[in-house]
């Protein structure tokens, strides 16, 4: 099975070619792993940014789920990992 691009991922504004997107990039090498469109409708732009944060948090969410499911960590550590991933998905940090 092919493994996904490892995190951490970050969000950047799209380049000139992708001006109406958020670009999700992988850490220091800057390889784009996804682009999330930004709606032209102002009332939907916050939702688009929230979608980009959710994609950005994917590696952390996957790591937290694996740690809990594989019992690599105790319940308290698993909950802490999950909470950190949720915060990243919801707030971008």
C-alpha positions as CSV (number, residue, x, y, z in Angstrom):
1,X,0.0,0.0,0.0
2,X,1.3,3.4,-0.9
3,X,1.9,5.7,2.1
4,X,0.6,9.3,2.1
5,X,2.9,12.3,2.1
6,X,4.1,12.6,5.7
7,X,3.2,15.7,7.7
8,X,3.3,18.3,9.0
9,X,1.4,20.1,6.3
10,X,0.6,23.8,6.1
11,X,-1.7,26.1,4.2
12,X,-0.5,28.8,1.8
13,X,-2.4,31.1,-0.5
14,X,-2.5,29.7,-4.1
15,X,0.1,30.8,-6.6
16,X,-0.7,33.0,-9.6
17,X,-1.9,29.9,-11.5
18,X,-4.1,28.9,-8.6
19,X,-5.0,32.3,-7.2
20,X,-8.5,31.2,-6.1
21,X,-7.3,28.3,-4.0
22,X,-5.6,27.4,-0.7
23,X,-2.6,25.2,-1.4
24,X,-1.9,22.5,1.1
25,X,1.9,21.9,1.1
26,X,4.2,19.4,2.8
27,X,6.7,20.8,5.2
28,X,10.1,22.0,4.2
29,X,10.2,20.6,0.6
30,X,7.1,22.6,-0.4
31,X,5.5,19.9,-2.5
32,X,1.8,20.6,-3.0
33,X,-0.4,17.7,-1.9
34,X,-3.8,19.4,-2.4
35,X,-5.6,22.5,-3.5
36,X,-8.8,23.7,-1.9
37,X,-10.9,26.1,-3.9
38,X,-11.9,29.5,-2.4
39,X,-15.5,30.3,-3.1
40,X,-16.4,33.6,-4.9
41,X,-19.3,33.8,-2.4
42,X,-18.1,35.7,0.6
43,X,-20.4,33.8,3.0
44,X,-18.8,30.5,1.9
45,X,-15.1,31.6,2.2
46,X,-14.8,30.8,5.9
47,X,-16.1,27.3,5.1
48,X,-13.4,27.0,2.4
49,X,-10.7,27.9,4.9
50,X,-12.1,25.4,7.4
51,X,-12.0,22.7,4.7
52,X,-8.3,23.6,4.0
53,X,-7.5,23.3,7.7
54,X,-9.2,19.9,7.8
55,X,-7.1,18.7,4.9
56,X,-3.9,20.2,6.5
57,X,-4.6,18.2,9.7
58,X,-5.1,14.9,7.9
59,X,-1.6,13.5,8.8
60,X,-2.1,14.3,12.5
61,X,-5.6,12.8,12.5
62,X,-4.3,9.6,10.9
63,X,-1.4,9.4,13.3
64,X,-3.8,9.9,16.3
65,X,-6.2,7.2,15.0
66,X,-3.4,4.7,14.4
67,X,-1.9,5.3,17.8
68,X,-5.2,4.6,19.5
69,X,-6.3,1.7,17.4
70,X,-3.0,0.0,17.6
71,X,-2.8,0.6,21.3
72,X,0.7,2.1,21.0
73,X,-0.2,4.7,23.6
74,X,-2.3,4.8,26.8
75,X,-5.8,6.2,26.7
76,X,-4.7,9.6,28.1
77,X,-2.0,10.0,25.5
78,X,-4.4,8.9,22.8
79,X,-7.0,11.5,23.8
80,X,-4.2,14.2,23.9
81,X,-3.2,13.2,20.3
82,X,-6.8,13.3,19.2
83,X,-7.4,16.7,20.8
84,X,-4.3,18.2,19.2
85,X,-5.4,16.9,15.8
86,X,-8.9,18.3,16.3
87,X,-7.5,21.7,17.3
88,X,-5.3,21.7,14.2
89,X,-8.3,20.9,12.0
90,X,-10.5,23.5,13.6
91,X,-8.0,26.3,14.3
92,X,-5.1,25.6,12.0
93,X,-2.6,25.2,14.8
